[in-house]
Amino acid sequence: MSRKPDPSVVRVAGPWTHRDVSANGIRLHVAELGEGPLVLLLHGFPEFWWSWRHQLTTLAEAGYRAVAVDLRGYGDSDKPPRGYDGFTLAGDIAGLIKALGAQRAHLVGHAWGGATAWTVGAIHPRLVSSISVLAAPHPLAMRRAFRRHPRINSHVLRFQLPIYPERWLTGENGLQVARLLSAWSGPKWRSAPEFDEVIRRCRQAMTIPGVAHSAMEYFRWAVRSQIRSDGRRFIEAVDKPMQVPVLQIHGALDPITLESSARESRPWLGPGSEFRCLPEVGHFPNQEASHTTSRLITEFLRKTS
C-alpha cells in the first residue's frame, strides 16, 4: 500500500510566501504575494490553492495583495469533521479577510470557490469590494441547473453515497482525479506541457488524509440541504442581488457547468457586472487560459477600484 502524502506537500515553492491563518475557528493555509488591495483566490474541486499560481504573480505585478487559500478540508488547511455548509464556508472567508488585516477584499472564485464568493457577497456584503467567478453560476442558478440536467452532474449524485466516493477518488493514487481533470477540460489544455504536472499535483493533494472526505461533504451538503431547513435558510440568505460588480468568466466547452446556467445568474448580479465566455476552454479557465483569465480579472479590478 502506498504511503499517504503529508499535507505539507501542497506548499509548492515559488515567489509567494506560505503561512497559516486562524479564521472562523480553524487554521487555513494561504500562499501570498504582492502588496496593495486584497484579492482572495478561492479554488474549486478537485484542486487546491496552486491552481491560482498564474494569477498570483499577475495580480501581484498589477499592484494587488494576492492570497490563494486552501479551502476548509483541502491541502494543508484544517479538515474538521463538519462545517461544509454554505454558511460556514462563507464564514471562513469572512474571517480570513479580517484575519489578514483587511476591511474588504476582491473575491475571485472557481467552481466551489465561486459559489462561496457569491455567498460571501450576499451574507457579508460589507467585506466585499468585487466578485469574479469562473465556471460558477450563482448557487440558486446552479440548483436549478442541477434539477434540469441531472445527467450532466451525475458525479454529484455519485458523491452522495457513503465511503465509496472517497475510495473511488483516492484509489490508485488518485487516478480518478486525473480522469476528472481530463474529462472536464478543453482539448488544448490536455495537450499543454504543464498538464502532466497539474495532474500529478492534484492527484497528490486529493490523497492527503481527510481531503477526499472533506471534498465530498461540500457536495453532500449541497444536495441534502435542499430538503432541510438549513437549505431553506440558505436560499433566503443568498436570494438577493450583489451590491458590487460581478465578473463571470466561463469556458465555452465546460461540460459540467453550462454557459446557459451561468447566464441565468443575471437576477443576482450587481451594477457594472460583466460576462466573458472563452472559446476552446473547459471547466478550468484560470489554468486553461491563464493569460486571458488573468488579464480579464486585472482589468475588471481596475474598473471596480
C-alpha positions, 0 to 999 in steps of 0.5 A, spaced: 500 500 500 502 506 498 504 511 503 499 517 504 502 524 502 503 529 508 499 535 507 505 539 507 506 537 500 501 542 497 506 548 499 509 548 492 515 553 492 515 559 488 515 567 489 509 567 494 510 566 501 506 560 505 503 561 512 497 559 516 491 563 518 486 562 524 479 564 521 472 562 523 475 557 528 480 553 524 487 554 521 487 555 513 493 555 509 494 561 504 500 562 499 501 570 498 504 575 494 504 582 492 502 588 496 496 593 495 488 591 495 486 584 497 484 579 492 482 572 495 483 566 490 478 561 492 479 554 488 474 549 486 474 541 486 478 537 485 484 542 486 487 546 491 490 553 492 496 552 486 491 552 481 491 560 482 499 560 481 498 564 474 494 569 477 498 570 483 504 573 480 499 577 475 495 580 480 501 581 484 505 585 478 498 589 477 499 592 484 494 587 488 495 583 495 494 576 492 492 570 497 490 563 494 487 559 500 486 552 501 479 551 502 476 548 509 478 540 508 483 541 502 491 541 502 494 543 508 488 547 511 484 544 517 479 538 515 474 538 521 469 533 521 463 538 519 462 545 517 461 544 509 455 548 509 454 554 505 454 558 511 460 556 514 464 556 508 462 563 507 464 564 514 471 562 513 472 567 508 469 572 512 474 571 517 480 570 513 479 577 510 479 580 517 484 575 519 489 578 514 488 585 516 483 587 511 476 591 511 474 588 504 477 584 499 476 582 491 473 575 491 475 571 485 472 564 485 472 557 481 467 552 481 466 551 489 470 557 490 465 561 486 459 559 489 462 561 496 464 568 493 457 569 491 455 567 498 460 571 501 457 577 497 450 576 499 451 574 507 457 579 508 456 584 503 460 589 507 467 585 506 466 585 499 469 590 494 468 585 487 466 578 485 469 574 479 467 567 478 469 562 473 465 556 471 460 558 477 453 560 476 450 563 482 448 557 487 440 558 486 442 558 478 446 552 479 440 548 483 436 549 478 441 547 473 442 541 477 434 539 477 434 540 469 440 536 467 441 531 472 445 527 467 450 532 466 452 532 474 451 525 475 458 525 479 454 529 484 449 524 485 455 519 485 458 523 491 452 522 495 453 515 497 457 513 503 465 511 503 465 509 496 466 516 493 472 517 497 475 510 495 473 511 488 477 518 488 483 516 492 484 509 489 490 508 485 493 514 487 488 518 485 487 516 478 480 518 478 482 525 479 486 525 473 480 522 469 476 528 472 481 533 470 481 530 463 474 529 462 472 536 464 477 540 460 478 543 453 482 539 448 488 544 448 489 544 455 490 536 455 495 537 450 499 543 454 506 541 457 504 543 464 498 538 464 502 532 466 504 536 472 497 539 474 495 532 474 500 529 478 499 535 483 492 534 484 492 527 484 497 528 490 493 533 494 486 529 493 490 523 497 492 527 503 488 524 509 481 527 510 481 531 503 477 526 499 472 526 505 472 533 506 471 534 498 465 530 498 461 533 504 461 540 500 457 536 495 453 532 500 451 538 503 449 541 497 444 536 495 441 534 502 440 541 504 435 542 499 430 538 503 432 541 510 431 547 513 438 549 513 437 549 505 431 553 506 435 558 510 440 558 505 436 560 499 433 566 503 440 568 505 443 568 498 436 570 494 438 577 493 442 581 488 450 583 489 451 590 491 458 590 487 460 588 480 460 581 478 465 578 473 463 571 470 468 568 466 466 561 463 469 556 458 465 555 452 466 547 452 465 546 460 461 540 460 459 540 467 457 547 468 453 550 462 454 557 459 446 557 459 446 556 467 451 561 468 447 566 464 441 565 468 445 568 474 443 575 471 437 576 477 443 576 482 448 580 479 450 587 481 451 594 477 457 594 472 457 586 472 460 583 466 460 576 462 466 573 458 465 566 455 472 563 452 472 559 446 476 552 446 476 552 454 473 547 459 471 547 466 478 550 468 479 557 465 484 560 470 489 554 468 486 553 461 487 560 459 491 563 464 493 569 460 486 571 458 483 569 465 488 573 468 488 579 464 480 579 464 480 579 472 486 585 472 482 589 468 475 588 471 479 590 478 481 596 475 474 598 473 471 596 480 477 600 484 
